Amino acid sequence: MTITLPTGLTAETRTLSGWGRVNSVTAQVVQPSSLEQLQELIRGAPPRSLIARGLGRSYGDAAQLQDGTVIELTAFDHIELDPLNGSVTAGAGVTLGQILHVIVAAGFFLPVTPGTRNVTVGGAIAADVHGKNHHVDGSFGNHVQRLLLVDGCGKLRDLTPSANGSFAEAEFFWATVGGMGLTGVIVEATISLIPITSSLMSVDTTRFSDLESLMAAMVEADSKYRYSVAWVDSLDPKGRGVLTCGDHAPAEALPHNLKTDPLHYNPKAFASAPLLLPGGLLNKWTVRAFNEAWYRNAPRNRVRELQEIASFFHPLDGVQNWNRIYGPAGFLQYQFAVPNEATHLVPRTLDALRMVGAPSFLTVLKRFGHSNSAPLSFPIPGWTLAVDLPASVPGLPEILDQLDEEVAAAGGRLYLAKDSRQSRAMFWKSYPELFRWQLTRRALDTCQSLDSSASQRVRLVDD
């Protein structure tokens, strides 16, 4: 697709993929230096030629477009903390990690953070990311007070979640939250924060020998903890696991040697994964050894352990480029959400993947609370299971297709920000408000300039 670039804007041809390193495309990447340049770019774009991209941490193909123009917002990097109102206003290209460096020292924390801080503000809104506290605080979009969006025709829109301004404005806001960048390009957002008095977490860790007792404890934890997450041994027939729950530690509870600087925050990445690992190195035997060590090293029952924010919320950020461990074939993350009535699909999925020989050392189980008003937001009340799987496992596509059918039949869905392979039929069955979203999106992109590889795969953008 040929696009006329504004004066002073250059394009670089790149090969792009999501974090899973599958479904690669070739696209022209541009980095507008100003709002005006971004608007001029969008106004001159041909149909279905643009998509915005953050740091590429979407696991699948949502932030790329074959032969299209991909917009990176590195110049939109301002951060303004408002301590009186407990909020922060940031450019869409700012990462959550950059925000944390500013707000933690001032006694604030993000209301929602996913498993990595290497996510941009624009990406966090577009994917409506969630964290370990969804059962209490919901997803990221719940805490966005205002956002600036350049729509598909280049018009700047100031959007809020409330219908106080207009019903259409609220609909535009919620279509953008979880809208995967297909309503326009987010350029700025104001996000509410939560107050903290220390940068440490008070963490309780418990080991369980079977999945049933682990899941029962997770339900109980809903009313006891703000944050909770479980790691599950995907290769163990009984589904043993480790439950980690916590909250922000108050400064007065810290030992004397930590009270002098209770808001100290300085996360670091300590290692980097090799550029490539042989395809056969990550297999059921090596994963079994890892899972055994991880389970045995976890405490049987430890309470009120003090942990740093980085180790509790973003442990994998300590290893740069950890996605390389899956080798050149890359990996898939299979993440679904199902209602409480479909609890059986958690053990069913683990059993099915174990039988097909799909090893996973990163298997995460969390609880979800109430959904928000965004038609394409992923969370629904109940359970979410996320499993990282080598893409080269024989028979994996067929078993995942079968699991898709069972998830949809139970009223569940897959997460668009993690998905790289679900079918159009699966997506349309599992997001019942899709038609509402498409009507709103059409009003925001009457010029039809936006599209993505994921959108083309599941037919998000209607003809």
Secondary structure by P-SEA (a helix, b strand, c coil): cbbbbcccbbbbbbbbbcccccbbbbbbbbbbccaaaaaaaaaacccccbbbbccccccccccccccbbbbbccccbbbbbccccccccccccccaaaaaacccccccccccccccccccaaaaaaaccccccccccccccccccbbbbbccccccccccccccccaaaaaaaaaaccccccccccccbbbbbbbbcccccbbbbbbbccaaaaaaaaaaacccccbbbbbbccccccccbbbbbbcccccccccccccccccbbbbbbccccccccccccccaaaaaaaaaaaaaacccccccccccccccccccccccccccccccbbbbbbbbbbcccccaaaaaaaaaaaaacccccbbbbbcccccccccccccccbbbbbbbbcccccaaaaaaaaaaaaaaaacbbbbccccccccaaaaaacccaaaaaaaaaaaaccccccccaaaaaaccccc
